[in-house]
Every structure is written in structure tokens, then in C-alpha cells.
Amino acid sequence: MRRVVTVTPNAAVDWTCFVEELHPRARQEARIVGRQAGGKGVNVSRVLAALGVPVRSVVVVGGAAGAEIVRDLDRGGLGPVVVEAGGESRICLEIVEERGGAATQIHGLGVEADDTTARALVAAVEEALEGAAWLALCGSVSRGLPIDLYATLIDVARARGVRVAVDASGAALCAAWHAHPDLLRINRDEAADLAGGAADGSPFGAVSDGPRAITAWEPGRTWRVEPPPVRVRNPIGCGDAMLAGLLARIDAGPFESALRFATALASAEAASPLAGRPDLALADRCAASIALREASA
């Protein structure tokens, strides 16, 4: 498969810790499980690399936290394309409850970008797209970057014959949606941000809803997918794993096969303690029990 380029305009250092049950305003003991580079595009890159898909990760970082992000990606063999910005990259604390698997996320603001950062990011993506099949635009946009950044990058990719996937929220998602990406991967709350149906802006897509049924579409067909039951250890990163699965398989056969594989990966991610690290053997087992049916609308 040809390379996938991911863009994470607000990369982070993710701290993941587990408590038995979260009690606000009370002192609690936490078991810290991991500290790693994070952000949606970083998680997608990690899963794609584990699947053997060539990937190039473009990240916007700053300060000491940004340097830590780059070191972690280098250690993982991801060799990021780095765009520097002012300030410090985000520190994100993910508190996961071992009883029930609920997660509380506390995210820093991240770097302070400007017009120079925006131009450098567009140039870095343009260069990285050489020989790529897909561009994945993932997550929030750093402060100071134009809100229509994703729409601009969609135009850049389309001019080079590269298809685009989007996983974002809020104003950044709306701007990207109006630019008609080829693939949309969002959750139910993010879909509510769109004025009109998500399918109106993208020929392929999937809207997840936690452990509940996924709604997905391709030209002329709509699907309902029931994820298999798993013991949820950490729900963070499931959508990123799903997007990685779609990108890994969407060009290899029928969309329904890619959708089944992506759903299995998301389920395996939910059973993993850290984002971007699904158990691939578990994903293979999950795929066999996924119920997928064609819907009327």
C-alpha cells in the first residue's frame, strides 16, 4: 500500500493513569500506566505502523513537551515531520476508572501558532504528500492556526491526486466538511456539529457511538455495524484505531470489509490500556463476531 500522511496540528504528551473509581475533590491513589506522544493523528500513525502501512506523521509542537513528543515518535520508528510553534505542546491527563472503564480527560491548551506556523505546516504537508495515497487530518487545530486549515489542506491534497480523511470536531470539522473530504470518521457528538447530514459532505464515512451501533456509508449504501462486546480498559483512542483500520483496508476491497476490520480494531483498542496500541490478535478474533447489515437510510 502507498503511504498515508497524518497531520496532528496540536500534538500532545499523554499521561494515562488508572484509579479504581474517580471521586472528585478527594485524594486518591493512581496507577500511572503510560506517558507517550499523543494527539489523534499520532495515534492513527501508531496503529498504521503496527499494521505495516507506510506512514508519515506531520506534527506541530513547541517547547520541552514538544521535544519529548518528537523523541517518543523517533523511538517508535515514526520519524515525524516537525513543524515548530511558539509556547509549549499540550500535556493531557487521561484518568481512567478501572471499575467501568469511564475516562476523564484534562487537556492543556497547547502551542501558540501564527501565520508563519501555518505556512510552514502547509509546506511540510505538501512535501510529505509526494507518493502518498491518503492524507489524514486529525484532531484539534492549535491556537493561532486558521480555522479553515483543514479545508486548505484538502485542496492541497486534491491538487496532487491524494485522497483525504478527516477526524475532527467543531469549527475545524465544519470547514473540512464543506471542502468535501473523501472519508469522514467522527463520533455522534461531533456529527451534531454539522449542518445537515454528514454523508452530504463525504462519499465514505463512519459515525461511532461508544459501544453502540456504528452508522457508516459509501456511495449508494448505508450500513449499521454492531461492535463486539469487549472488556473496556480505556475508551480513549478507539476512533483513531477505527480510522487507521479504514485507511489500511479501504483500497484493498469492498468498503464493508474495511468497515468490519476497522470496527474490530476499535474494539481491540478499547481493551488496551494505552491509546494507539490495540492488540492485533484480539482484533482478528473480534472481526469474526461483528454484525454488519445494510440499512435503508
C-alpha positions in Angstrom: 0.0 0.0 0.0 1.2 3.6 -0.7 1.9 5.9 2.2 -0.6 7.6 4.5 0.3 11.0 5.7 -1.2 12.1 9.1 -1.4 15.6 10.4 -1.7 16.4 14.1 -1.8 20.2 14.4 -2.0 20.1 18.2 0.2 17.1 19.3 0.4 16.3 23.0 2.2 14.4 25.7 -0.4 12.0 27.1 -0.3 10.8 30.7 -2.6 7.9 31.3 -3.4 6.8 34.8 -5.9 4.4 36.3 -7.9 4.8 39.5 -10.4 2.3 40.9 -13.1 4.9 40.7 -12.9 8.7 40.4 -14.0 10.7 43.3 -13.8 14.5 42.7 -12.4 16.7 45.4 -10.9 13.7 47.2 -7.3 12.5 47.4 -6.8 9.2 45.5 -4.0 6.9 44.6 -3.4 6.5 40.9 -1.6 3.8 39.0 0.2 5.6 36.1 0.3 3.3 33.1 2.0 5.4 30.5 3.4 8.6 29.2 3.6 8.9 25.4 3.2 11.2 22.4 -0.4 11.7 21.7 -3.0 13.5 19.6 -5.4 11.8 17.2 -3.0 11.8 14.2 -0.2 10.4 16.3 -2.5 7.6 17.5 -3.6 6.9 13.9 0.1 6.8 12.8 1.0 4.3 15.6 -1.8 1.9 14.6 -1.0 2.1 10.9 2.7 1.4 11.5 1.7 -1.6 13.6 -0.4 -2.8 10.6 2.7 -2.5 8.3 1.3 0.5 6.4 3.9 3.1 5.4 3.1 6.3 7.3 4.5 9.8 7.7 3.4 11.8 10.7 3.3 15.6 10.5 3.1 17.2 13.9 3.0 20.8 15.3 5.0 21.0 18.5 6.6 23.5 20.8 8.9 23.8 23.9 10.2 21.0 26.1 6.9 19.0 25.8 7.2 19.2 22.0 10.8 17.9 22.2 9.5 14.9 24.3 6.9 14.2 21.6 9.5 14.1 18.9 11.8 11.8 20.9 9.0 9.4 21.6 7.9 9.2 17.9 11.6 8.8 16.9 11.9 5.9 19.4 8.8 4.3 17.9 10.2 4.4 14.4 7.7 7.0 13.2 10.3 9.7 12.2 7.9 12.7 12.4 7.9 15.7 10.1 8.2 18.5 12.7 6.7 22.0 12.5 7.8 24.2 15.4 5.4 26.7 17.0 5.6 29.1 20.0 4.8 28.1 23.5 4.5 24.5 24.9 2.8 21.5 23.4 -0.1 20.2 25.4 0.1 17.9 28.4 -3.0 15.8 28.5 -4.1 13.8 31.6 -6.3 10.8 30.9 -7.8 9.4 34.1 -9.4 6.0 33.5 -11.6 4.3 36.0 -10.9 0.6 36.4 -14.4 0.0 37.6 -16.4 0.5 34.4 -13.8 2.0 32.1 -15.0 5.6 32.1 -12.4 8.2 31.2 -11.9 11.8 32.4 -9.7 13.9 30.1 -7.9 17.1 31.2 -6.2 18.8 28.3 -3.8 21.7 28.2 -4.2 24.4 25.6 -1.1 23.6 23.5 1.2 25.7 21.4 0.6 29.3 20.2 0.8 29.2 16.4 0.9 32.1 13.9 0.8 32.8 10.2 4.4 31.6 9.9 3.5 28.3 11.6 0.5 27.9 9.2 2.7 28.5 6.1 5.3 26.0 7.4 2.7 23.4 8.1 1.1 23.7 4.6 4.6 23.5 3.0 5.5 20.4 5.2 2.3 18.6 4.2 2.8 19.4 0.5 6.3 17.9 0.6 5.2 14.8 2.6 2.3 14.1 0.1 4.8 13.1 -2.6 3.9 9.4 -3.4 1.1 9.3 -0.8 -2.3 7.7 -1.2 -4.1 9.3 1.7 -3.9 12.4 3.9 -5.5 12.1 7.3 -6.4 15.3 9.1 -6.8 14.6 12.7 -7.9 16.4 15.9 -8.0 19.9 17.1 -6.2 22.9 15.5 -3.7 24.8 17.5 -4.4 28.3 18.7 -3.4 30.8 16.0 -3.9 28.5 13.1 -6.7 29.4 10.7 -9.9 27.6 11.4 -10.2 26.7 7.7 -6.7 25.0 7.8 -8.2 21.6 7.0 -10.1 22.9 4.1 -6.9 24.4 2.7 -5.0 21.1 3.2 -7.9 19.2 1.4 -7.4 21.5 -1.6 -3.6 20.9 -1.5 -4.0 17.2 -1.4 -6.7 17.1 -4.1 -4.4 19.1 -6.4 -1.9 16.2 -6.1 -4.4 13.4 -6.5 -4.3 12.4 -2.8 -7.5 11.5 -1.1 -8.3 12.9 2.3 -9.8 11.6 5.5 -10.9 13.8 8.4 -11.4 13.2 12.1 -12.1 16.5 13.8 -14.7 18.4 15.7 -16.3 21.9 16.0 -15.5 24.6 13.6 -12.5 22.8 12.1 -14.7 19.8 11.2 -17.4 22.1 9.7 -14.8 23.8 7.5 -13.4 20.5 6.4 -16.8 19.1 5.7 -17.7 21.9 3.3 -14.5 21.0 1.4 -15.8 17.5 0.8 -13.2 15.1 2.1 -13.2 11.6 0.8 -13.6 9.9 4.2 -15.1 11.1 7.4 -14.6 9.4 10.8 -16.4 11.1 13.7 -18.5 10.3 16.7 -22.1 11.1 17.3 -21.4 14.3 19.3 -19.1 15.6 16.5 -21.7 14.7 13.9 -24.2 17.0 15.7 -21.8 20.0 14.8 -22.6 19.5 11.1 -25.4 21.4 9.5 -27.1 18.7 7.5 -26.2 15.1 7.1 -22.5 14.1 7.4 -22.9 12.0 4.3 -23.7 15.2 2.3 -20.0 16.2 2.7 -18.2 12.9 2.2 -18.7 9.9 0.0 -17.4 7.5 2.6 -17.8 7.7 6.4 -18.4 6.2 9.8 -20.1 7.7 12.9 -19.3 5.9 16.1 -21.3 6.0 19.3 -19.2 4.3 22.0 -20.2 0.7 22.4 -23.4 1.2 20.4 -24.0 0.6 16.7 -21.9 2.5 14.2 -23.6 4.2 11.2 -21.5 4.1 8.1 -22.0 4.9 4.4 -20.5 4.6 1.0 -22.0 5.7 -2.4 -25.4 4.2 -2.6 -25.3 2.2 0.6 -25.7 2.8 4.3 -24.5 0.3 7.0 -25.2 -0.4 10.6 -22.4 -2.1 12.5 -22.7 -3.7 15.9 -19.3 -3.7 17.7 -18.4 -6.9 19.5 -18.5 -6.9 23.4 -15.1 -6.5 25.0 -13.9 -5.6 28.5 -13.2 -1.9 28.2 -10.0 -0.9 29.8 -9.6 2.5 28.1 -12.0 4.1 25.7 -9.6 6.8 24.5 -8.2 6.2 21.0 -10.9 3.9 19.7 -11.9 6.3 17.0 -8.3 6.7 16.0 -7.9 3.0 15.7 -11.1 2.8 13.6 -9.8 5.5 11.2 -6.5 3.6 10.9 -8.3 0.4 10.0 -10.4 2.2 7.4 -7.3 3.7 5.8 -5.4 0.4 5.9 -8.2 -1.5 4.0 -10.4 0.9 2.1 -8.4 0.5 -1.1 -8.0 -3.3 -0.8 -11.6 -4.5 -1.4 -15.2 -3.8 -0.6 -15.9 -0.9 1.9 -17.9 -3.3 4.1 -14.7 -5.4 4.6 -12.7 -2.3 5.6 -15.5 -1.3 8.0 -15.6 -4.7 9.7 -11.8 -4.6 10.1 -11.9 -1.0 11.4 -14.6 -1.9 13.9 -12.6 -4.8 15.2 -9.5 -2.6 15.6 -11.6 -0.1 17.6 -12.9 -2.8 19.9 -9.3 -4.1 20.4 -8.2 -0.6 21.2 -10.9 -0.3 23.9 -9.4 -3.4 25.6 -5.9 -1.9 25.6 -4.6 0.4 28.4 -2.9 2.9 26.1 -4.2 4.8 23.0 -2.8 3.7 19.7 -1.8 0.2 20.8 -4.6 -2.3 20.0 -3.9 -6.0 20.3 -4.0 -7.1 16.7 -4.6 -10.7 17.5 -7.7 -9.7 19.5 -8.8 -7.5 16.6 -8.7 -10.6 14.4 -10.8 -12.5 16.8 -13.3 -9.6 17.2 -13.8 -9.4 13.4 -15.4 -12.8 13.3 -18.2 -11.7 15.6 -19.1 -8.3 14.1 -22.7 -8.0 12.9 -22.9 -5.8 9.9 -26.2 -5.1 8.0 -27.3 -2.8 5.2 -29.7 -0.1 6.4 -32.4 1.6 4.5 -31.1 5.1 5.1 
